[in-house]
């Protein structure tokens, strides 16, 4: 081994050691930011309960328990909220869920993996990044990912094709994102942690409804109407800023909303979306 090789090896080990030291110090000193959704503490638990609204539009709802496999798979400080909403005039229902990370960032992952694991085939051409217009307490565009999927189910011994519309997004106390790869969200989280020692506490919010093949667009429109009404009841970001020009550190762009309101808006991703 020549001298140049030894020097390179020494520099590499030094950089690895320095990086590990910085990450260790950051981890020890980090503070967990408040969540971007309404929660309350659960007795005798490190988890929180995400508080989803009981009534949205004319839908009734019931709270459902998070599946045991989910509880046992995700980190123990992961928090949840889960409600099913029923339309009173038809068989139509939808599920609204929140998965809230704690100090362990592995609570959040791409939902595409779970959908495919449950037998759903995602339609790449129909799936898209979109926005939902929320008008309360002020008007803004909520970025979402809409996955169009299908699977074969057995009904009275017969195989039938079932479609589903799965809408999701991520929200923290100072940012929101609908990047399918999660790069935008991970960059904001890492940069804020390094600059301030504060770990953003992201929540993954999803809304799902099954439908007949060919009804995906109509079902998506129905979900958008529901989401626009439900989000102000449990999501804490975005908030009106006191004046224009005041922006979030993690999302520095400003979206003007009129009536002297503004919110910090995520920058546009340059990475092609993959569904």
C-alpha positions, 0 to 999 in steps of 0.5 A: 500500500503506497503513501497516497493510498494510505492518505486517501484511506485516512482522509476517508476514515476521518470524514466518516468519523467526523460525519458520525460525530456531527450526526450523533451531536445533532441527534442528542440535541434535536428537538421534536417539532409540534405536529401539523395535525390536531392531536391529544395525548393517550394515557400511559402511552408515548403515542398521540391520537390524531383527532379526525372530525366526526362529522364532515359535510353530510357524512357520518363516521366511526373511529376504527382501530389501527391494524395490529400489523401496522402497530407492530411494524412501525416504530413505537412512537408512531401515532395514528388516526383512522375514521370511516365516513359513510354517505347517508344516501348511498353505499359510498364510504371512504377511509381517512387516515393519519400516520404521524412520525415521532423521533423515528423517521421510518414511520413514513414510507411510500404508500405505493409499496403497501398498495401493491402488497395488498394486491392493488395494481397502480395505473401509472397513466391515470395517477397524478399529482394534483391540488385540492382547493381549500377555502377555509379559513382562507383559500389555498391549494393543497398539493396531493398525490392521486393514485388510481388502482385496481384489483380483482376480488371475489364476490359470491364466487365470481371474480370482479374487477374493483377500482380504487382512488387513493389520495395522500399528502404530507404535512408538518407544522411549517410545510406540506408536500405531495412529492411521490419520491419524498425527496422534497420532504426529506431535504426540508427535514434534514436541512432544518435539523442541521440548521436549527436542531429541530426535527420536523414531525411529518404526518402522512394523510390519506383518503381512500375510496373504492369504486366501479371501473370507469368511475375513478374521475368521479370518485376523485372529484368526490374525494376532493370535495370531502378533503376540502371540507375535512382538512380545516377541521384537523390540519394546522398548516398552512396558517395565515402569516402576519404579513407578506414576506414572512416565510417558513424556513423549510419552505421559503416560497410565498404563495399570495392568497389575497386579503393580506394572507400568505402561506409558505408554499413548497417549491416545485420538484424538478424530479419526475414523479414516479407512481 
